[in-house]
Amino acid sequence: MAEWNKTTKIQNRHLCSITSSMPRPMQDGLGWQQTTFYLMPVWTWEPSIGAIESVCRQQLKTPSEDSFTVTFHAAGLFNKVYLIHTAGRSFIMRVTLPVYPRHKTRTEVVTLRWVRENTSIPVPEVFGFDDSNDNEIGFEWILMEYMQGTSARKRWRSMSMEQKTALTERFAVFQFELSGLEKPESTFKGIGTLDSPELDLQVNSRASQSTAAPGRLVSTEFFMGDHLAYDIPRGPFRSSYDWLNTILTIIIRHQTLVLEKSEDEDDIEDAEDILPVAQTLLTLLPKVFPPELTTSESSALQHHDLNLNNILVNEQGEVTAVLDWECVSALPLWMLTQMPKFLDGEPREDEPQRDIYADETPEGAAAEADKRNDPDYLDNEGKNELYWIHKMEYDQTQLREVYKTRLKELCPEWVEESPFENDFYEAVSQCDGIWKKKARKWAGRVEKGEAVRFKDV
């Protein structure tokens, strides 16, 4: 589709080649590319290592004669991460694409500072940031503390069930702290991503309890592709109804544009499948969530991507850091009974017996040996991969009960599940995704008055 710039050409250029003194366009450096299944953001030019070093030296007040190294560390969907070493200290510089100019970077800084001040969750300290691209690097950036630890994904297979249980209970406590229910005066009202009018570039700037509040919602539905140009409400939203109504409006608007402008037969066919499902869900919406509320709905921060790679642990399996707080928002309380992502898996009640699973084949073992230097490498210890898949499912099944039990101890009245609300949200999330057929079937049966769980369709 033309509006998605499918044929975006990636061009590499350095910041030093930019001679114009005019302000850069807000989304300079960002392109979009359509893959088989997803729309992907792409860098139309690369950040300069020299510019990153210069900005970091200024922020850290490092003299020019002191040693200073900048190395590429990792990349995410919207970011490039660089490791900074100087004077025996390490830092992380995260350079980000301007997918939601100013707002995504700013709200992440506010969220990190609020979490550090109001919870026991170990998150990086922010030493500086720029929420514009009008700087030497040419992109938005955050300079933050380097957190010690190893990803829980790397350690998971060697952790005991006692260690995994302790980690799971810790995350139940973390979610309770994020809800603010422990301190009623710190609970949030409305649905949105945290912002603070008092935030500035200074290291000692505080996003305090009194100033941080839900504001404009920063999530992928609102900024992917050309969605920033849509004339829609952007938050904070007063209620679940207002929020989900807007998401469905975005889906309907996008698929309508596909039908109007696309010449791709597959895209047209998808749009013809998705539109009636989204419209059905829009009709059902007021039957699930009240459209009129006298006060703003209570909400709580929810980290939507708590996979094992975003959890760092020490050798004892204790949490040393929780990473990746971009787009983390204050969402309705009914969503907070959802499991963290690292506990999400197929149910398996019977513990897999290692001895009955096949050993790795010589060919498989050789292929695995070639991956030992890969950052994502996990040692299969000579067993078939199927054993580890089933072992993970068994662990997750047991630990889901641990998580629910600990939450119930912390806040009995809060952990009552809201299955229909969660199923409706799941259908909205999937109606234009890979499970769109499942969403269509669920919506159709609910429209007929059937009481059916999304997972059972």
C-alpha positions in Angstrom: 0.0 0.0 0.0 1.3 3.4 -0.9 0.6 5.0 2.5 2.8 2.4 4.1 5.8 3.1 1.9 6.4 -0.6 1.2 9.3 0.1 -1.1 11.2 2.3 1.3 14.8 2.4 0.4 17.2 2.3 3.4 19.8 5.0 3.0 22.9 5.2 5.3 24.3 8.5 6.1 26.1 10.0 9.0 25.0 13.0 11.1 28.1 14.9 10.1 26.9 15.1 6.5 23.9 17.2 7.6 24.9 20.8 7.1 21.5 22.5 7.2 20.8 24.6 10.3 17.0 24.2 9.8 15.1 22.1 12.3 14.7 18.5 11.2 11.3 17.1 10.4 9.8 15.5 13.5 10.0 12.0 12.0 13.3 12.4 10.1 15.2 9.1 10.1 12.0 6.9 10.1 10.6 4.8 7.3 8.1 1.9 7.2 8.4 -1.4 5.4 5.6 -4.0 5.0 6.8 -7.6 5.6 4.8 -10.7 5.0 2.9 -10.4 8.3 3.8 -7.0 9.9 4.5 -3.4 9.2 8.1 -2.7 10.4 9.8 0.6 11.2 13.1 1.0 9.6 16.1 3.4 10.0 16.6 5.5 6.9 20.1 6.5 8.3 22.3 5.3 11.1 23.1 7.2 14.3 26.7 8.3 14.5 28.9 6.7 17.2 30.9 9.9 17.4 27.8 12.0 18.0 26.6 9.5 20.7 30.0 9.8 22.4 29.9 13.6 22.3 26.4 13.8 23.8 27.2 11.2 26.5 30.4 13.1 27.5 28.4 16.3 27.8 25.7 14.6 29.9 28.2 12.8 32.2 30.6 15.8 32.3 33.5 13.5 31.2 36.6 15.5 30.3 37.9 15.0 26.7 41.1 13.4 27.9 39.3 10.6 29.8 38.9 7.2 28.1 35.4 6.7 26.7 34.1 3.8 24.6 30.8 3.5 22.7 29.8 0.1 21.3 26.6 -1.2 19.7 24.8 -3.5 22.2 21.4 -4.5 20.9 18.4 -3.5 18.8 14.7 -3.5 19.5 11.8 -2.8 17.2 12.1 1.0 17.8 15.5 1.4 19.3 19.2 0.9 19.0 21.1 0.4 22.3 24.7 1.3 22.9 27.0 0.4 25.8 29.0 3.2 27.3 32.2 2.7 29.3 34.0 5.5 31.0 36.0 5.9 34.3 35.1 2.4 35.5 31.4 3.0 35.0 28.9 1.6 32.5 25.8 3.2 31.0 23.2 2.5 28.4 22.4 5.0 25.6 19.1 4.1 23.9 18.6 5.9 20.6 15.0 5.7 19.4 13.1 6.1 16.2 10.6 9.0 16.2 7.6 6.8 15.8 5.6 9.0 18.2 7.7 12.2 18.3 8.5 13.5 21.8 5.7 11.6 23.5 7.2 8.1 23.5 10.6 9.1 24.9 9.1 11.6 27.4 6.5 9.2 28.8 9.1 6.4 29.2 11.3 8.7 31.3 8.3 9.7 33.5 7.3 6.1 34.0 10.8 5.0 34.9 11.2 7.7 37.5 7.7 7.1 38.9 8.5 3.3 39.3 11.8 4.1 41.0 10.2 6.4 43.5 7.0 4.5 44.2 7.9 0.7 44.0 10.6 -1.8 44.9 11.0 -2.8 41.2 14.6 -2.4 40.1 14.6 -0.2 37.0 17.4 1.9 35.5 18.1 5.4 36.7 17.8 8.0 34.0 20.7 10.4 33.7 19.5 12.4 30.8 17.2 12.4 27.8 16.2 14.4 24.8 12.6 13.9 23.5 13.3 15.8 20.2 15.6 15.0 17.3 17.0 18.5 17.3 20.4 17.4 18.7 23.8 16.2 17.7 22.7 12.6 17.3 19.6 13.5 15.2 17.3 11.1 17.1 15.5 11.1 20.5 17.6 9.4 23.2 17.7 8.3 26.8 20.9 7.9 28.8 20.4 5.5 31.7 22.0 3.2 34.2 23.5 -0.1 33.0 21.8 -2.8 35.1 23.7 -5.9 36.2 22.4 -9.4 35.7 21.7 -12.1 33.2 18.5 -12.5 31.3 16.1 -14.9 33.1 15.8 -16.7 29.8 19.4 -17.7 29.9 19.2 -18.9 33.5 15.7 -20.4 33.5 16.7 -24.0 32.7 19.2 -24.1 35.5 16.9 -22.5 38.1 15.2 -24.7 40.7 11.5 -24.6 41.1 11.9 -22.9 44.4 13.8 -20.1 42.7 11.2 -19.8 39.9 8.5 -19.7 42.6 10.2 -16.9 44.4 10.6 -15.0 41.2 7.0 -15.4 40.3 5.8 -14.3 43.8 8.1 -11.2 43.4 6.3 -10.2 40.2 2.9 -10.6 41.9 4.2 -8.0 44.5 5.5 -5.8 41.7 2.1 -5.8 40.0 0.4 -4.9 43.3 2.9 -2.0 43.8 2.2 -0.8 40.2 -1.5 -0.8 40.9 -1.1 1.8 43.7 -3.7 0.0 45.7 -1.2 -0.3 48.6 -1.3 3.5 48.8 -4.8 4.7 47.8 -3.6 8.3 47.4 -1.3 7.1 44.6 -3.8 5.3 42.4 -4.4 6.6 38.9 -7.6 7.8 37.3 -8.1 7.4 33.6 -6.4 5.4 30.9 -3.2 6.6 29.4 0.6 6.7 29.5 2.2 8.7 32.4 3.3 12.2 31.8 4.4 15.0 34.1 4.4 18.8 33.4 7.4 19.2 35.7 9.7 16.8 33.7 12.9 18.4 32.3 16.3 17.3 31.1 17.9 17.6 34.5 19.2 14.5 36.3 17.4 15.5 39.5 14.1 16.1 37.8 11.4 14.1 39.5 8.2 12.6 38.1 6.7 12.6 41.6 3.5 11.0 42.9 1.8 14.4 42.8 2.6 15.3 39.2 2.8 12.0 37.2 -0.6 11.1 35.8 -2.1 9.3 32.8 -2.0 11.4 29.7 -1.9 10.8 25.9 -1.8 7.1 25.3 1.4 5.9 23.7 0.8 2.4 22.2 1.5 0.9 18.8 -2.1 1.1 17.6 -1.9 4.9 17.8 1.4 5.5 15.9 2.2 2.6 13.5 2.4 3.6 9.9 0.2 6.6 9.1 -1.9 6.3 12.3 -0.4 9.5 13.7 -2.3 11.4 11.0 -5.7 10.0 12.1 -8.1 12.5 13.7 -9.0 10.5 16.8 -9.0 10.9 20.5 -5.6 10.1 22.0 -6.2 10.1 25.7 -6.2 10.2 28.6 -9.4 8.1 28.2 -12.1 8.4 30.8 -13.2 4.8 30.6 -12.6 1.3 29.1 -15.4 2.1 26.7 -13.8 5.3 25.4 -10.4 3.6 25.0 -11.6 0.4 23.2 -14.0 2.5 21.1 -11.0 4.4 19.8 -8.9 1.3 19.1 -11.8 -0.2 17.1 -12.2 3.2 15.3 -8.5 3.0 14.3 -8.9 -0.5 13.0 -12.0 0.4 11.0 -10.4 3.5 9.6 -7.3 1.7 8.5 -9.1 -1.2 6.8 -11.4 1.2 5.1 -8.4 3.0 3.6 -7.0 -0.3 2.5 -10.2 -1.0 0.5 -10.2 2.5 -1.0 -6.5 2.7 -1.9 -4.8 -0.7 -2.1 -4.3 -2.7 -5.3 -2.9 -5.7 -3.4 -5.5 -8.5 -3.6 -4.3 -10.1 -0.3 -4.6 -6.8 1.6 -8.1 -6.3 0.1 -9.2 -9.8 1.1 -7.8 -9.3 4.7 -9.7 -5.9 5.0 -12.9 -7.5 3.8 -12.5 -10.2 6.6 -11.4 -7.7 9.3 -14.0 -4.9 8.9 -17.2 -6.8 9.7 -15.5 -8.3 12.9 -14.4 -4.9 14.1 -17.9 -3.5 13.4 -19.5 -6.3 15.3 -17.2 -5.7 18.3 -18.1 -2.0 18.1 -21.8 -2.9 18.3 -21.1 -5.2 21.3 -18.9 -2.7 23.1 -21.6 -0.8 25.1 -23.0 -4.2 26.3 -19.7 -5.0 27.9 -18.4 -1.6 29.1 -20.7 1.2 30.3 -20.3 4.2 27.9 -21.3 6.8 30.5 -19.3 7.1 33.8 -19.7 9.9 36.3 -16.0 9.7 37.2 -12.8 8.5 35.5 -12.1 4.8 35.8 -9.4 3.7 38.1 -6.3 2.3 36.4 -2.9 0.9 37.1 0.5 0.6 35.3 0.9 -2.7 33.5 4.1 -3.9 31.9 2.8 -5.6 28.8 6.0 -7.3 27.8 7.4 -9.1 30.8 9.1 -11.8 28.8 12.2 -13.5 30.3 14.5 -11.4 28.2 13.3 -8.3 29.9 14.0 -9.8 33.4 17.5 -9.8 34.7 18.5 -12.1 37.5 21.7 -12.9 39.5 23.2 -16.4 40.1 20.6 -17.1 42.8 17.7 -16.3 40.4 16.8 -13.1 42.2 15.5 -10.2 40.1 18.2 -7.5 39.6 16.3 -5.5 36.9 13.1 -5.2 34.9 13.7 -3.6 31.5 11.8 -2.2 28.5 9.3 0.3 29.9 8.5 2.0 26.6 4.7 2.2 25.9 3.9 0.9 29.5 0.6 2.6 30.4 -2.0 2.9 33.1 -4.7 0.5 32.0 -8.1 -0.6 33.5 -7.9 -2.6 36.7 -9.8 -5.5 35.1 -6.8 -6.1 32.9 -4.4 -6.7 35.7 -5.5 -10.3 36.4 -3.7 -11.1 33.1 -0.6 -13.2 33.5 2.8 -11.6 32.9 4.1 -12.8 29.5 6.7 -15.1 31.0 3.9 -17.2 32.5 1.8 -17.3 29.3 1.8 -20.8 27.7 -0.1 -23.9 27.0 -1.4 -25.8 30.0 0.5 -29.0 31.0 -0.3 -30.6 34.3 2.0 -33.7 34.1 5.7 -33.1 34.6 7.6 -34.3 31.6 10.0 -37.1 32.4 13.3 -36.4 30.9 14.3 -40.0 30.3 11.4 -40.7 27.9 12.3 -37.9 25.5 14.7 -38.6 22.7 18.3 -37.4 22.8 19.6 -34.9 20.3 20.6 -36.4 17.0 24.3 -36.0 16.0 23.2 -33.6 13.3 21.2 -31.6 15.8 24.0 -31.5 18.3 26.4 -30.3 15.6 24.0 -27.6 14.6 23.6 -26.5 18.2 27.4 -26.4 18.6 27.6 -23.9 15.8 25.3 -21.6 17.7 27.3 -21.5 21.0 28.5 -17.9 20.3 25.0 -16.8 19.5 23.6 -14.5 22.2 20.3 -16.4 22.1 21.9 -19.8 22.4 20.5 -22.2 25.1 22.2 -25.5 25.9 19.8 -28.4 25.2 22.0 -30.6 27.4 21.8 -33.4 24.8 18.0 -33.6 24.9 15.4 -33.2 22.1 14.0 -29.6 21.9 10.5 -31.0 22.6 11.5 -31.9 26.1 12.4 -28.2 26.9 9.1 -27.0 25.3 7.1 -29.3 27.5 9.2 -28.5 30.6 8.5 -24.8 30.0 4.8 -25.4 29.7 4.8 -27.5 32.9 6.7 -24.7 34.8 4.3 -22.0 33.5 1.2 -24.0 34.5 2.4 -24.5 38.1 3.6 -20.9 38.4 0.4 -19.4 37.2 -1.3 -20.8 40.3 1.6 -19.3 42.4 1.1 -15.9 40.9 -2.7 -15.9 41.4 -2.4 -17.1 45.0 0.1 -14.4 45.9 -2.0 -11.7 44.3 -5.1 -12.9 46.2 -3.1 -12.7 49.5 -2.1 -9.1 48.6 -5.5 -7.9 47.5 -8.4 -10.4 47.6 -11.0 -8.0 46.2 -8.9 -7.0 43.2 -8.0 -10.4 41.8 -11.5 -11.5 40.9 -11.2 -12.4 37.3 -13.1 -10.5 34.7 -13.2 -13.1 32.0 -15.7 -11.4 29.6 -13.9 -8.1 29.7 -10.5 -9.8 29.1 -12.0 -11.9 26.3 -13.4 -8.8 24.6 -10.1 -7.1 24.8 -8.4 -10.2 23.3 -10.9 -10.2 20.4 -10.2 -6.5 19.8 -6.4 -7.1 19.8 -6.7 -10.1 17.5 -9.4 -9.0 15.0 -6.8 -7.6 12.6 -4.0 -10.0 13.6 -3.0 -13.6 13.0 -6.0 -14.9 15.0 -8.6 -12.8 13.2 -10.6 -15.9 12.3 -10.8 -16.9 15.9 -11.9 -13.3 16.8 -14.6 -13.5 14.1 -16.0 -16.8 15.5 -16.0 -15.5 19.1 -17.7 -12.3 18.2 -20.3 -14.1 16.1 -21.2 -16.5 18.9 -21.3 -13.7 21.5 -23.6 -11.7 19.2 -25.9 -14.7 19.2 -26.0 -14.6 23.0 -23.7 -17.5 23.7 -21.4 -17.4 26.8 -18.1 -18.7 25.4 -14.5 -18.0 26.4 -12.2 -16.8 23.7 -9.6 -19.5 24.5 -12.3 -22.2 23.9 -13.2 -21.1 20.4 
